[in-house]
Amino acid sequence: MTLVLILALLIAFIVLATTKLKLHPFLALLGAAFIGGFAYQVPSNEIVKHIATGFGGILGGIGLVIAIGTIIGVILERTGAAITLAETVIKVMGKRFPTLTISIIGYLVSIPVFCDSGYIILNSLKEALAKQMKVSLVAMSVALATGLYATHTFVPPTPGPIAAAANLGLESNLGLVILVGLFVAFVTAMAGLWWANRFLKQDIELLPEIHSDQLAKTEELRKSYGQLPSATAAFLPIILPIALICLGTIVAFPSKPLGTGTIAQVLAFFGQPVVALLAGLIAALGLLKGSSKADEFNKVVVEGIVLAAPILLITGAGGSFGAILKATPLGDYLGQTLSSLGVGIFMPFIVAAALKTAQGSTTVALVATSALVAPMLPQLGLDSDMGRVLTVMAIGAGGMTVSHANDSFFWVVSQFSRMKVATAYKAQTVATLTQGIAGIITVWILSLVFL
């Protein structure tokens, strides 16, 4: 019981440090690792060793993937490729089902682009569609936000699910995470769409206009794109690495469906996440504009590194926290206790949901929860490749439950959509709760079939 009490206090420390004390999650997780080391009576001369090993181990496996994936996202964002993705979907689907169309646009754009940035980029397109189709702006806003949120939470190369997968030992099996993640994300996007459509016929009073500097930022960003890239050029940096990673996963199946010859070896090499994302980055270079593409490329690389740095630090600190927990008997004790209660796949969901709701960051919830549950997987019956993948999905479902006032995405959606705070709670917050519940139910059903 003392082991569980210490764990509860460590989680409380992370929440309070990031919310009340406004401490950066990197320092909060690192502090929790040190406190946990002493509280669990890990030999003092081994605490720093475990922390350093955990930090380096997690980044050694996934750090390059996060950095390269972030740079690709910056290129897609800065060159207007995200707008091209959106307009291509509109051409294919038409304007008959506006909320479904904008949801699918969000679903695709947020695979490489952060959901906050994706919403800002697509805001003017969403507003134009709402006016043309004479549909509720609230419904369109929630459909876009939940579509973005779905793939942001479940599908690599978004940093959160990548970090969770790495903590659970899946860095060499990201293809399976992507395939399952795309399915679970689609279900949760449709759940968000279902909730969004409840507001289609409602006449909801909105704030008069977006804050002037936000509006100026949106318009300035749209004009800066100039001529938008082609659909092929826009889709290739997303589709190419995902396809390569998935092919690499198929090659690695025990049954060796593609054999062991030269073709299989080549696909296995290019299917490694780092190599696949480098291929995607090379494909993204064609999107760059300007007289000096080298200078433009250097700018986006610097911006991508700046964006990736805090995520890398948080991910590394989560690895340190997990390494300390692995050095204690907590995993065996908690795993056996939870197994007897029959909690199973719901346990990571509950922990992630509690962390997300309390401190606001989906990435922190995914990193901390995956580090925490990693030692318990054998006792929970999840110590297989598919068990680990479904654990990532369960954590992702918890990590989107719920988005409210302590989440930056909540404010991006509410302010750019001109929603009053009370309206945003009814629309956006309940939508993310609906998504989280739909997500964990989907994961539970998959666990009954595959585990």
C-alpha positions as MATLAB code, in Angstrom:
seq = 'MTLVLILALLIAFIVLATTKLKLHPFLALLGAAFIGGFAYQVPSNEIVKHIATGFGGILGGIGLVIAIGTIIGVILERTGAAITLAETVIKVMGKRFPTLTISIIGYLVSIPVFCDSGYIILNSLKEALAKQMKVSLVAMSVALATGLYATHTFVPPTPGPIAAAANLGLESNLGLVILVGLFVAFVTAMAGLWWANRFLKQDIELLPEIHSDQLAKTEELRKSYGQLPSATAAFLPIILPIALICLGTIVAFPSKPLGTGTIAQVLAFFGQPVVALLAGLIAALGLLKGSSKADEFNKVVVEGIVLAAPILLITGAGGSFGAILKATPLGDYLGQTLSSLGVGIFMPFIVAAALKTAQGSTTVALVATSALVAPMLPQLGLDSDMGRVLTVMAIGAGGMTVSHANDSFFWVVSQFSRMKVATAYKAQTVATLTQGIAGIITVWILSLVFL';
ca = [
       0.000    0.000    0.000;
       2.918    2.345    0.714;
       4.143    1.822   -2.862;
       0.797    3.013   -4.255;
       0.633    5.965   -1.863;
       4.067    7.163   -3.017;
       2.970    6.825   -6.643;
      -0.188    8.852   -5.957;
       1.907   11.570   -4.299;
       4.308   11.620   -7.250;
       1.412   12.086   -9.678;
      -0.012   14.821   -7.439;
       3.406   16.496   -7.412;
       3.546   16.501  -11.241;
       0.053   17.996  -11.470;
       0.598   20.657   -8.795;
       4.052   21.574  -10.080;
       2.783   22.151  -13.618;
      -0.515   23.847  -12.689;
      -0.079   25.778   -9.440;
       3.674   26.382   -9.502;
       3.751   26.837  -13.321;
       6.864   24.661  -13.463;
       7.875   23.401  -16.909;
       6.818   19.741  -17.359;
      10.467   18.820  -18.032;
      11.485   19.974  -14.547;
       8.340   18.533  -12.961;
       9.013   15.060  -14.397;
      12.711   15.261  -13.575;
      11.878   16.345  -10.017;
       9.390   13.491   -9.707;
      12.122   11.068  -10.812;
      14.503   12.264   -8.084;
      11.802   12.364   -5.398;
      10.592    8.916   -6.437;
      14.124    7.543   -6.285;
      14.552    8.630   -2.670;
      10.967    7.782   -1.653;
      11.263    4.241   -3.025;
      14.672    3.903   -1.356;
      16.588    3.302   -4.555;
      20.306    3.301   -3.571;
      21.406    6.937   -3.693;
      24.447    6.189   -5.843;
      22.160    4.604   -8.475;
      19.450    7.284   -8.730;
      21.327    9.575  -11.101;
      22.466    6.570  -13.150;
      18.864    5.396  -13.620;
      17.720    8.918  -14.491;
      20.514    9.457  -17.028;
      20.043    6.013  -18.564;
      16.286    6.513  -18.865;
      16.728    9.972  -20.392;
      19.322    8.884  -22.934;
      17.651    5.594  -23.738;
      14.325    7.100  -24.731;
      15.865    9.910  -26.801;
      18.364    7.572  -28.423;
      15.474    5.561  -29.779;
      13.026    8.281  -30.748;
      14.677   11.726  -30.503;
      15.638   11.941  -34.185;
      12.147   10.867  -35.236;
      10.553   13.660  -33.186;
      12.977   16.284  -34.517;
      12.639   15.298  -38.192;
       8.862   14.905  -37.952;
       8.558   18.363  -36.418;
      10.647   19.918  -39.225;
       8.393   18.286  -41.855;
       5.364   19.723  -40.067;
       6.893   23.211  -40.087;
       7.554   22.982  -43.842;
       3.967   21.885  -44.546;
       2.675   24.685  -42.351;
       4.890   27.468  -43.718;
       4.523   26.639  -47.426;
       0.736   26.457  -47.495;
       0.728   22.698  -48.105;
      -1.810   22.311  -45.296;
      -4.196   24.580  -47.221;
      -3.639   22.474  -50.343;
      -4.509   19.335  -48.362;
      -7.722   20.979  -47.227;
      -8.745   22.238  -50.667;
      -7.996   18.832  -52.210;
     -10.337   17.123  -49.747;
     -13.050   19.685  -50.544;
     -12.683   18.973  -54.282;
     -12.976   15.218  -53.685;
     -15.852   15.305  -51.189;
     -17.655   18.408  -52.363;
     -19.612   20.670  -50.036;
     -22.647   18.503  -49.435;
     -21.536   17.450  -45.952;
     -19.561   20.457  -44.652;
     -18.910   19.199  -41.114;
     -17.738   15.791  -42.369;
     -15.489   17.473  -44.931;
     -13.867   19.822  -42.412;
     -13.434   16.940  -39.934;
     -11.561   14.832  -42.507;
      -9.441   17.861  -43.411;
      -8.461   18.178  -39.747;
      -7.822   14.422  -39.529;
      -5.299   14.587  -42.391;
      -3.612   17.892  -41.584;
      -2.858   17.037  -37.949;
      -0.803   13.940  -38.783;
       2.297   16.110  -39.364;
       1.114   19.535  -38.079;
       0.373   20.353  -34.416;
      -3.364   20.667  -33.811;
      -3.036   24.243  -32.477;
      -1.190   25.394  -35.598;
      -3.482   23.383  -37.851;
      -6.554   25.095  -36.417;
      -5.083   28.569  -36.925;
      -4.072   27.747  -40.508;
      -7.491   26.313  -41.405;
      -9.593   28.828  -39.492;
     -10.249   31.146  -42.467;
     -11.141   28.170  -44.689;
     -13.568   26.904  -42.038;
     -15.209   30.341  -41.746;
     -15.575   30.634  -45.525;
     -17.157   27.170  -45.780;
     -19.559   27.926  -42.934;
     -20.728   31.122  -44.680;
     -21.040   29.511  -48.112;
     -23.006   26.540  -46.811;
     -24.958   28.610  -44.261;
     -24.214   26.184  -41.436;
     -23.437   26.748  -37.781;
     -19.962   28.097  -37.147;
     -19.911   26.264  -33.797;
     -20.608   22.920  -35.495;
     -17.892   23.558  -38.090;
     -15.415   24.644  -35.406;
     -15.959   21.554  -33.270;
     -15.799   19.252  -36.311;
     -12.460   20.773  -37.357;
     -11.051   20.767  -33.807;
     -11.987   17.141  -33.097;
     -10.663   15.972  -36.478;
      -7.337   17.651  -35.730;
      -7.310   16.347  -32.158;
      -7.852   12.726  -33.202;
      -4.702   12.159  -35.263;
      -2.695   14.532  -33.047;
      -3.288   12.131  -30.160;
      -3.054    8.716  -31.829;
      -0.918    8.810  -34.984;
       2.874    9.143  -35.304;
       4.845   11.168  -36.337;
       3.039   13.453  -33.877;
       5.440   13.636  -30.880;
       2.986   12.502  -28.170;
       2.135    9.049  -29.554;
       5.751    8.588  -30.713;
       7.030    9.235  -27.182;
       4.422    6.897  -25.684;
       5.330    4.184  -28.191;
       9.031    4.579  -27.372;
       8.401    4.356  -23.623;
       6.589    1.077  -24.261;
       9.375   -0.368  -26.450;
       7.686    0.124  -29.828;
      10.185    2.465  -31.499;
      11.043   -0.243  -34.040;
       7.380   -1.130  -34.634;
       5.844    2.271  -35.353;
       4.125    0.957  -38.482;
       1.718   -1.067  -36.368;
       1.142    1.958  -34.116;
       0.331    4.074  -37.200;
      -2.073    1.508  -38.678;
      -3.997    0.977  -35.443;
      -3.759    4.689  -34.618;
      -5.312    5.723  -37.935;
      -8.285    3.456  -37.223;
      -8.808    4.537  -33.608;
      -8.313    8.186  -34.601;
     -10.973    7.847  -37.299;
     -13.473    6.443  -34.817;
     -12.792    9.282  -32.356;
     -12.975   11.872  -35.155;
     -16.415   10.534  -36.101;
     -17.460   10.649  -32.444;
     -16.404   14.302  -32.354;
     -18.289   14.892  -35.601;
     -21.410   13.334  -34.091;
     -21.235   15.786  -31.196;
     -20.472   18.712  -33.533;
     -23.590   17.976  -35.591;
     -25.744   18.526  -32.493;
     -25.024   22.246  -32.975;
     -25.844   22.386  -36.702;
     -29.365   23.748  -36.228;
     -28.759   25.731  -33.059;
     -28.648   29.516  -33.215;
     -25.780   30.249  -30.833;
     -24.687   33.783  -30.051;
     -21.007   34.321  -30.774;
     -18.570   37.023  -29.794;
     -18.595   39.888  -32.342;
     -15.160   39.289  -33.877;
     -11.809   37.661  -33.370;
      -9.311   39.770  -31.503;
      -7.714   42.082  -34.057;
      -4.172   40.749  -33.727;
      -5.389   37.153  -34.107;
      -7.377   38.071  -37.210;
      -4.405   39.943  -38.643;
      -2.179   36.946  -37.937;
      -4.549   34.604  -39.759;
      -4.888   36.867  -42.802;
      -1.180   37.616  -42.913;
      -0.382   33.911  -42.760;
      -2.805   33.138  -45.612;
      -1.346   35.870  -47.872;
       2.231   34.836  -47.146;
       1.718   31.481  -48.861;
       1.466   33.003  -52.336;
       0.930   30.247  -54.912;
      -0.037   27.058  -53.118;
       1.793   23.784  -53.869;
       0.164   20.990  -55.879;
      -1.784   18.226  -54.190;
       0.887   15.652  -55.049;
       3.656   17.782  -53.562;
       1.575   18.468  -50.428;
       0.578   14.853  -49.764;
       3.910   13.195  -50.557;
       5.806   14.235  -47.352;
       2.983   12.661  -45.303;
       2.183    9.567  -47.326;
       5.761    8.550  -48.171;
       7.128    8.071  -44.621;
       3.918    6.450  -43.387;
       3.945    4.016  -46.324;
       7.627    3.193  -45.800;
       7.183    2.610  -42.063;
       4.172    0.365  -42.679;
       6.065   -1.626  -45.342;
       8.969   -1.988  -42.914;
       6.562   -3.388  -40.331;
       5.164   -5.908  -42.844;
       8.693   -7.027  -43.780;
       9.458   -7.630  -40.105;
       6.453   -9.943  -39.550;
       7.603  -13.383  -38.265;
       5.997  -15.043  -41.312;
       8.303  -12.965  -43.610;
       5.548  -12.275  -46.200;
       7.994  -10.434  -48.504;
      10.792  -12.936  -48.078;
      14.355  -12.223  -46.981;
      15.915  -11.168  -50.277;
      17.297   -7.844  -51.475;
      13.877   -6.192  -51.840;
      12.944   -7.133  -48.275;
      16.267   -5.830  -46.972;
      15.847   -2.519  -48.825;
      12.288   -2.106  -47.515;
      13.442   -2.983  -43.998;
      16.114   -0.255  -44.195;
      13.790    2.431  -45.551;
      11.050    1.283  -43.183;
      13.051    2.358  -40.149;
      11.265    5.466  -38.771;
      14.344    7.724  -38.952;
      15.089    6.767  -42.574;
      11.410    6.963  -43.587;
      11.044   10.451  -42.113;
      14.268   11.571  -43.781;
      12.690   10.459  -47.076;
       9.621   12.510  -46.176;
      11.842   15.488  -45.380;
      13.553   15.200  -48.765;
      10.120   15.103  -50.417;
       9.119   18.214  -48.439;
      12.095   20.171  -49.815;
      10.220   20.590  -53.086;
       7.641   22.717  -51.251;
      10.146   25.412  -50.320;
       9.954   28.688  -52.202;
      12.106   31.776  -52.607;
      15.313   32.645  -54.420;
      17.464   30.848  -51.874;
      15.962   27.510  -50.906;
      19.011   26.754  -48.771;
      18.332   29.799  -46.573;
      14.633   28.950  -46.378;
      15.444   25.358  -45.447;
      17.817   26.502  -42.705;
      15.063   28.729  -41.295;
      12.512   25.929  -41.072;
      15.103   23.563  -39.587;
      15.887   26.109  -36.863;
      12.176   26.648  -36.211;
      11.561   22.900  -36.131;
      14.402   22.360  -33.658;
      13.055   25.154  -31.439;
       9.586   23.548  -31.491;
      10.969   20.051  -30.923;
      13.333   20.983  -28.062;
      10.752   21.178  -25.231;
       9.070   17.996  -26.489;
      12.412   16.195  -26.513;
      13.176   17.367  -22.979;
       9.735   16.333  -21.706;
      10.063   12.964  -23.453;
      13.545   12.412  -21.990;
      12.386   13.375  -18.492;
       9.478   10.954  -18.884;
      12.040    8.261  -19.697;
      13.925    9.168  -16.511;
      10.734    8.953  -14.449;
       9.934    5.582  -15.987;
      13.458    4.279  -15.334;
      13.133    5.085  -11.638;
       9.755    3.341  -11.428;
      11.222    0.283  -13.180;
      13.938    0.121  -10.525;
      11.307   -0.384   -7.796;
       8.922   -3.267   -6.986;
       5.988   -0.981   -7.872;
       5.362   -2.589  -11.260;
       4.961   -6.099   -9.871;
       2.800   -5.002   -6.959;
       0.507   -2.674   -8.906;
       0.284   -4.976  -11.885;
      -0.800   -7.931   -9.744;
      -3.300   -5.793   -7.838;
      -4.842   -4.339  -10.990;
      -4.908   -7.723  -12.676;
      -6.949   -9.132   -9.816;
      -9.381   -6.223  -10.203;
      -9.745   -6.904  -13.923;
      -8.899   -3.297  -14.874;
      -6.586   -4.314  -17.730;
      -6.550   -1.924  -20.685;
      -8.646    0.656  -18.787;
      -5.871    1.367  -16.270;
      -3.632    3.433  -18.627;
      -6.729    5.259  -19.887;
      -7.769    6.279  -16.369;
      -4.292    7.511  -15.430;
      -3.837    9.471  -18.668;
      -7.314   11.001  -18.401;
      -6.631   12.108  -14.826;
      -3.304   13.683  -15.812;
      -4.721   15.354  -18.925;
      -7.735   16.795  -17.152;
      -5.642   18.027  -14.242;
      -2.708   19.662  -16.029;
      -3.908   20.288  -19.590;
      -1.088   18.971  -21.797;
      -1.835   15.914  -23.914;
       1.878   15.341  -24.565;
       2.707   15.375  -20.838;
      -0.175   12.976  -20.138;
       1.022   10.561  -22.843;
       4.683   10.701  -21.797;
       4.093   10.411  -18.042;
       1.453    7.676  -18.282;
       3.440    5.533  -20.709;
       6.501    5.788  -18.468;
       4.393    4.848  -15.467;
       2.623    1.804  -16.945;
       5.595    0.337  -18.858;
       6.797   -1.815  -15.912;
       3.269   -3.191  -15.355;
       2.555   -4.538  -18.842;
       3.379   -8.208  -18.099;
       1.088   -8.255  -15.055;
      -1.683   -6.516  -17.012;
      -1.463   -9.093  -19.804;
      -0.311   -6.459  -22.303;
       3.284   -7.593  -22.799;
       2.992   -8.351  -26.537;
       3.432   -6.126  -29.582;
      -0.309   -5.705  -30.031;
      -0.787   -5.336  -26.275;
       1.737   -2.495  -26.222;
       0.150   -0.850  -29.268;
      -3.289   -0.983  -27.666;
      -1.790    0.436  -24.485;
      -0.552    3.420  -26.526;
      -4.086    3.789  -27.902;
      -5.643    3.578  -24.418;
      -3.222    6.244  -23.184;
      -4.087    8.372  -26.222;
      -7.801    8.062  -25.466;
      -7.133    9.192  -21.911;
      -4.840   11.964  -23.162;
      -7.723   13.625  -25.005;
     -10.116   13.437  -22.022;
     -10.872   16.323  -21.533;
      -9.758   19.615  -23.102;
     -10.821   22.582  -20.991;
      -9.511   25.885  -19.636;
      -6.027   24.616  -18.717;
      -5.392   23.407  -22.300;
      -4.023   25.858  -24.883;
      -5.975   24.094  -27.645;
      -9.240   24.916  -25.839;
      -8.428   28.617  -26.067;
      -7.266   28.425  -29.681;
     -10.572   26.806  -30.668;
     -12.800   29.057  -28.559;
     -11.136   32.366  -29.443;
     -10.682   31.770  -33.176;
     -14.264   30.475  -33.373;
     -15.582   33.448  -31.397;
     -17.272   31.127  -28.899;
     -18.109   32.311  -25.427;
     -16.396   30.267  -22.727;
     -19.669   28.675  -21.618;
     -20.402   27.679  -25.218;
     -16.892   26.278  -25.634;
     -17.380   24.055  -22.579;
     -20.644   22.687  -23.980;
     -19.269   22.236  -27.463;
     -15.504   21.622  -27.406;
     -14.949   20.199  -23.907;
     -17.834   17.721  -24.104;
     -16.710   16.793  -27.627;
     -13.274   15.749  -26.333;
     -14.932   13.767  -23.533;
     -17.053   12.020  -26.165;
     -13.919   11.304  -28.202;
     -12.066    9.877  -25.216;
     -14.916    7.536  -24.307;
     -15.332    6.422  -27.919;
     -11.583    5.864  -28.098;
     -11.305    3.626  -25.042;
     -14.401    1.615  -26.038;
     -12.813    1.032  -29.452;
      -9.519   -0.013  -27.845;
     -11.341   -2.357  -25.459;
     -13.154   -4.039  -28.379;
      -9.852   -4.404  -30.247;
      -8.309   -5.964  -27.132;
     -11.094   -8.584  -27.042;
     -10.316   -9.502  -30.655;
      -6.490   -9.361  -30.720;
      -5.389  -10.191  -27.164;
];
